[in-house]
Amino acid sequence: MTERIEKLAQQITSLEESDLQALFERIKELGFRHEINALSERYQKRLKDQAEFDEGAEEILAKLKQIRQEIASREYPG
């Protein structure tokens, strides 16, 4: 382990329980944000690759409406 990591580990182990729990919650929050950002970047890349990134909201909503109607007619015929 690097000296920096060792010092950080010592600081963490010296925290009181409430501070330690707050630290863990903050780490989870940051990890969640990181994952959401990574997911967003992958989704944007996929849209760009499919040439759908620059579609307007109207086109997207129209596609979603069509998909919803297809599912409804398949699942609830008649």
C-alpha positions in Angstrom: 0.0 0.0 0.0 1.1 3.5 -0.7 1.9 5.8 2.2 -1.0 8.0 1.2 -3.5 5.1 1.3 -2.1 4.0 4.7 -2.6 7.5 6.2 -6.1 7.6 4.8 -6.9 4.2 6.3 -5.6 5.3 9.7 -7.8 8.4 9.5 -10.8 6.4 8.6 -10.3 3.9 11.4 -10.0 6.7 13.9 -13.4 8.1 13.1 -16.3 7.9 15.5 -19.1 5.5 14.5 -21.5 8.3 13.4 -18.8 9.9 11.2 -17.9 6.5 9.8 -21.5 5.8 8.8 -21.8 9.3 7.3 -18.6 8.6 5.3 -19.9 5.3 4.0 -23.2 6.9 3.0 -21.3 9.6 1.1 -19.2 7.0 -0.6 -22.3 5.1 -1.7 -23.8 8.3 -3.0 -20.7 9.2 -5.0 -20.6 5.6 -6.4 -24.2 5.8 -7.4 -23.6 9.2 -9.2 -20.6 7.7 -10.9 -22.6 4.7 -12.2 -25.5 6.9 -13.3 -23.1 9.2 -15.2 -21.4 6.1 -16.8 -24.8 4.8 -17.8 -25.8 8.1 -19.3 -22.6 8.2 -21.3 -23.2 4.7 -22.7 -26.8 5.6 -23.6 -25.7 8.8 -25.3 -23.1 6.8 -27.3 -25.6 4.2 -28.3 -28.0 6.9 -29.5 -25.3 8.6 -31.4 -24.3 5.3 -33.0 -27.9 4.7 -34.0 -28.2 8.3 -35.3 -31.0 9.0 -32.8 -29.2 11.4 -30.5 -30.4 14.6 -32.2 -34.0 13.5 -32.4 -36.4 16.0 -31.0 -38.8 15.3 -28.1 -41.8 15.0 -30.4 -40.2 12.2 -32.4 -39.2 10.3 -29.3 -42.7 10.7 -27.8 -44.3 9.5 -31.0 -42.1 6.4 -31.0 -42.9 5.7 -27.4 -46.6 6.1 -28.1 -46.3 3.7 -31.0 -44.5 1.2 -28.8 -47.1 1.5 -26.1 -49.9 1.0 -28.6 -48.2 -2.1 -30.0 -47.8 -3.6 -26.5 -51.4 -2.8 -25.6 -52.8 -4.4 -28.7 -50.6 -7.5 -28.3 -51.3 -7.9 -24.5 -55.0 -6.8 -24.6 -56.4 -7.8 -28.0 -59.9 -6.8 -28.9 
